Amino acid sequence: MNWNKAADNAQTLMQAHEALSRLMPRPDASPKAHAEYHRRSAAVYARVAEIDRGHFHETMFWATREREKAEAIEQSALA
């Protein structure tokens, strides 16, 4: 997965959404690729939440949602 500068440099919730939507793996990518994408997305949203304070709660919602998606994918891979 090729993470780009836009995701690493996102300063607002909208910038994070835009950058991460371009980085989403294809539907047929491996579960590992999808889990990694969601973990990295969670980290981006958590970082942006500290910068874009006007959207703190919404951005933290997205961080939690992405982390939970990664955990669900990892759990289903173990089953």
Residue pairs with C-beta under 8 A, 6 or more apart in sequence:
1 23
1 25
1 33
1 36
1 37
1 40
2 23
3 23
3 40
4 19
4 22
4 23
6 15
6 18
6 19
6 22
7 16
7 19
7 20
7 23
7 40
7 44
8 44
9 15
10 16
10 19
10 44
10 47
10 48
11 48
11 51
11 52
12 48
12 51
12 52
12 55
13 45
13 48
13 52
13 55
13 58
13 59
13 62
15 48
16 44
16 45
16 48
16 59
16 62
17 62
19 44
20 41
20 44
23 37
23 41
24 37
25 33
25 34
25 37
31 73
31 74
31 76
31 77
32 77
34 73
35 70
35 73
35 74
35 77
36 70
38 66
38 67
38 69
38 70
38 73
39 66
39 67
39 70
41 62
41 66
42 63
42 64
42 66
42 67
42 70
43 63
45 59
45 60
45 62
45 63
45 66
46 59
46 60
46 63
48 59
49 55
49 56
49 59
49 60
49 63
50 56
52 59
